[in-house]
Amino acid sequence: MKAHRSILLGLGTWTLLAVALAMGGCNGWGKKPPEPGPIVQRSTEELIKQINANNRLIYNLWSRVDISVELPGEKHSVGGHLILRKPSEYGQPPRDLLLKGSDTLGAVDFQMGSNSKGYWYMLDAPKSKDDAYSFVPYGEDSGAQAERTLDLLSVLGVYELAVDMEDKGSWPVLRGFAAPPYYKLSFDERLADGSLRAKKDVWWHRRKQQVDLIELFDEKGHRYLSASLYDHQQFAGPKLATKIHIVWHEEKLTLELKFRDVEVNSPTKVSDKNFVHRRPSWARGN
């Protein structure tokens, strides 16, 4: 497993949970320009506190979801659920996640998930080039498709920014852009010799007060993932998005999630049993 993916989840020596608070609409890159309005100025500290204040209102999340998985020459559309539970203690890495869907005929089965033991990825589809199952225990290196689950956890947009507010040296670099009106929070993780180990850019729309784009970079500075965030809704407390469009550039893999019937902090729909994982029978040898 590439080191940068574990670091992006705060599993390394430097916490890099720079996940966006909510996922935004038109992002200004070749799309409809943002509507006119006052530009709200923010310092780095103020912006981090604003993002964290929203995300601390989220303890768990349950939603029906329409899932689209697209690879070169193939596309699979399934319906299912996304279930997520945040750690009970602040600063712990995110673990409990289940994204699961199947088509109406039961021919396609798709899963991305994570629990206390590890994380997994599964696409069971006829004649798919990506037809695969992989499970990776935490702490083990792997180049398997399950690494995509760590990426998904990093861009879902419900976790606090794990930044030491007393240590300004740990703060991300904040850059402002006048047209369109964005702030960009750049989280860089560097090794002792100063070389780059991981990078994450979070683009914040100053007028709309939301994140429109999250980008992940590898240790060579190459962007390997872009997550565009759309269709915000205000729920009972937090503001969240109802659509995420994720592209893994080198793999030419696109994952689109459209959420509906969203329940935030459900007292009954999220429990330990949601995150129990069993290896599918057809993948016993994997």
N, C-alpha and C positions, 0 to 999 in steps of 0.2 A: 504494500500500500504506500502510495506517495505520502511523504510526511506532511505536506501542506494541508491535506484534507483533514487529518486529525487535529491539527492546530486550529483550523477554522472553527472547530467546535469547542475550543477551549481545553483540549486534552493535552496540550503541550505545556511548555514552561511559561508561555505568555498567553494570556487570555485574549482570544480574538473572536468574541461573540458579537461581531458587528452586524447583527441582523436588523433589517429594517422594521419599523414599527407597523407599517401598514402599506398596502401595496397599491400603486397608483395608476391613474388613467393615462392620457396622452403624454408621451415623454419628450416630445420636441425633436426627436431624431427622425426627420422625414415624415412626420405626422402633423396633425392639426396643431398650430401654435397655441400656447397657453393663453387663456383669456386674460384681459387686462385686470389689474388689481394692485393693491399696495404690496410692496416687497417687505416682508417681515425680516428684520435683521436678527441674527442669532450669533452668539459666541459659541465656541466649541463646547464649553461647559453647559450652556443653556440648551443646546441642541441635544446633547447626550441625556440630560435630565428630562427633556420633553419626550424623547423616545422611550426612555425607561419608565416614565410615569404611565404611559399608555400600556406598555407591555406587561407591567406588574399587575394589571387588572385581569390578565388572562392566566387561568390556572389549568384549564383543559379546553379542548375544542373537539366538537363532533359535527360532521357535515356530510351530507350526500355530495357526491362529486362526479362530474362527467370527465373522463380521462381520455386523452388522445396521445398515443405514442406513435411517433413517426420516425422512420429510418429510410435511407435511400431505397426507393422502389417498393416500400410497404408502409401501410398506416393501419393502426388498430384503434378502434373506439370502443370503450367499455364504460359501464356505470358501476358505481360502488360507493365507498365511504372513505373519509379521512378521519382518523381518530388520533388525538395527540394529548399527552399529559406531561406537564412541565415538572422538573425536579422539585422535591419538597423543600430543598435548601438552596438559597441563592449561591451562584457560583459553580454549582454542579453542572457537568455537561448534559445536554439534552439526550434522552435515551428513548422514551416510550413514544413510538410512532407506528401507525399502521395506515398505509395507503393501499387499498385493495379494490379490484374491480374485475368484472367479467362481462362478456357480451350476452345477448338475450338467448343465444343458442348454447351457451356454455362451451364454445369451441376455443375461446381466448380467455386466459386467466393471467392477471397481472398483479404483482405485489411489490411494494417497497416497505421495509419495516425495520424496526430497531427495538431492542429491549435491553435488560441489564446484562444479558449474556453476549450479545453481538448484533449484527445488522445483516440484512439480506435483500436480495433482488431476485425477482422471478418474472419471466415472460414465457408462458406456455401458449404458443400460437402455431397453427399449421403452416409449414413452409417458411417460417420466419428465420431470417439470417441471425437474429439476436435471441433466438429461442434458447433460454438458459436458466439455470438456477445457481445461485451462489450464496453461501452463508459464511460470514467471517467473524470469529470471536474477537472481542475487543483486545487490543494489544498485539494482534498478529498482523504481519504484513501481507498484503494481497494486491494483485492487479485485477481482481475480479470485478464484475459489474456491480457488486454490492457497494462499491465505493460511491456509486451514484446516490445511495441513500444518505451518506454523510453530507453530500452536496445539498440534497433536498432539505435536510435539517438546517443547514446553514443559511438558506434563503427563504424559509417559510415566513419569517417576519413576526415572530411572537416572543422572542427571547430578549432579555435585557442586554445592553451593551456592558460587558464585564470589564469596566475600566476603573482603575484606582483613581478616584477623584482627588485624592491627596497627593498623587504623584503625576505632575503634568508631563513628565517624560514618557508616561505610558499612554498619553492621549493620542488619538489619530491626528493626522494632518488635515486641516479644514481649508478647502479652497472654494472661492466664490466665483460664479460665472454669471455675467450680466444678461446675456441673451442666448438661450432662454435662462430664466432666473433660477439657477441651481447652486446648491452647496454640494461639494463632494467630500465625503469623509473617507480618507484613505488609511487603511489599517495595514501597516507593514510589519512583518515579523522577520527579524534578522538574526543570524547566527553570531557567535562571539567574534568572528573575523569580519563582521559587517556585511557579509553576503546575504542576499535575499533568500528567505525560506518560504514565505507565503505573502500574499497580498490580497486585500479585499477592498473594493470601492463601493460606497453606498451613495447614490445620487438622491438628494433631497430637494424637492420643489418648494421654493420659499413662499410662493403665493398660495399654493394648495395645501401646504403643510403636510406633505406625504412623501414617501419614497417611490420613485418611478423605476429605478433600475439598480440591480446589484450585480457586480462583476467579480469573478474569482480568477486569480492568477496563480500560476505555478512558480516554482523556485527560479525559473529562468525569466520570469516576468511576462510569460505568454498568457494571454487571456484564454482560459479553457471553458468558461461557463458565463452565460449572461441570463439573468432572470428579469423579465419585464413584468411589472406589477400593476394591476388594473382594478377598476370598478370597486372603489372603496365604499363601504357601508358602515354606518355607525350602529353598533349593537349596544346592548345594555352595559355601558361603560366604555369598552375599548373601540377603537376604529380599526377595521380590518378590510382586506381586499377579498373579492370573490372570484378573482381570476389571476392565475400565474402562468406565464409562458417562459419555459426554460429551454435553453439551447446549450448542448455540449458540442462545442465547435469542432474539435478534432474527430469526434465519433460521429458527427453529423446526426445526432439524436435530438429530437424535440419532444418535450413533455409539456402538455397543456392541461391545466386543472381548472375547472369551472365549478365553484362551490354553490350549493343551494341548501335551503333548510338548515342553515348554520345555527348551532347552539353553542354558546360560550359559557363555560363553567357549569356544565350540566351535572346535577347531583346524582344522576342515576345511569347515564349512558356511557360513562367512561369508568372502567375498572381494570383490575389486574388481568382478567381473562381476555381483554381485548388484545393484549400484547404477548400472549402465549403463542409460540411459533413451533410448528412441526414440519419437518422436511417432507415435501411431497413424495409419494411412493415412487413416482417415475424418476426421481432424482436421488435415489438411495445411494447410488455409486458416486455422486458428485461430492 
